[in-house]
């Protein structure tokens, strides 16, 4: 579980970003891979299609740039600590 953070400026075309991420996931098996237990053993499963959800959060209401940046850092740190199911 690794994270990375990218800060961008300007208008966000969320539909274009989601489309680009879907194409990226479609090209790379490792991004569609999960682990299942079959007959008591872990097995790598590569799904033909992976649905991804792009979550966006508008931090402009958090005040000036510094406040929004602090809030983004806090949310990012919390996200990295959130466990997830490999299945």
C-alpha positions in Angstrom: 0.0 0.0 0.0 1.9 3.0 -1.3 0.7 6.5 -1.8 1.6 9.5 -3.8 0.2 13.0 -3.9 0.1 15.4 -6.8 -1.0 19.0 -6.5 -2.3 20.7 -9.6 -3.6 24.1 -10.4 -6.3 25.1 -12.8 -9.7 23.7 -13.7 -10.2 19.9 -13.3 -12.0 18.0 -15.9 -13.0 15.1 -13.6 -14.6 13.1 -16.5 -11.3 13.3 -18.5 -9.3 12.3 -15.5 -11.6 9.3 -14.7 -11.4 8.2 -18.4 -7.6 8.4 -18.4 -7.4 6.3 -15.2 -9.8 3.7 -16.6 -7.6 3.4 -19.7 -4.5 3.1 -17.5 -6.1 0.3 -15.5 -7.3 -1.4 -18.6 -3.7 -1.5 -19.9 -2.0 -2.9 -16.8 -2.9 -6.3 -15.4 -1.3 -5.5 -12.1 -3.9 -2.7 -11.5 -6.7 -5.2 -12.0 -5.2 -7.9 -9.8 -6.7 -9.1 -6.5 -6.2 -12.1 -4.3 -8.8 -14.7 -3.6 -8.8 -17.8 -1.4 -9.6 -20.9 -3.5 -9.4 -24.4 -1.9 -7.8 -22.7 1.2 -5.0 -21.2 -0.9 -4.4 -17.6 -1.9 -4.7 -17.2 -5.7 -3.9 -14.3 -7.9 -6.9 -13.2 -10.0 -6.7 -10.7 -12.8 -10.1 -9.3 -13.6 -10.9 -8.5 -17.2 -12.5 -5.2 -16.1 -11.9 -3.2 -13.0 -14.3 -0.5 -11.9 -12.6 2.4 -10.4 -14.2 5.2 -8.5 -12.6 8.7 -8.7 -13.4 10.6 -5.5 -13.0 14.3 -5.7 -13.2 16.8 -2.9 -13.3 20.5 -3.4 -11.1 22.2 -0.7 -11.6 25.7 -1.9 -14.2 26.3 0.9 -11.4 25.6 3.5 -10.1 29.1 3.1 -6.9 30.4 1.6 -4.3 28.1 -0.1 -2.5 27.2 3.1 -5.6 26.0 4.9 -6.6 23.9 1.9 -3.1 22.5 1.6 -3.1 21.6 5.4 -6.5 19.9 4.9 -5.3 18.0 1.9 -2.3 16.8 3.8 -4.5 15.7 6.7 -6.9 13.8 4.4 -4.0 12.2 2.5 -2.3 11.0 5.7 -5.6 9.5 6.9 -6.1 7.8 3.6 -2.7 6.1 3.8 -3.6 4.7 7.2 -6.8 3.2 6.1 -6.6 -0.6 5.7 -8.0 -2.3 2.6 -8.9 -5.8 1.6 -6.6 -7.4 -1.0 -9.6 -9.5 -2.1 
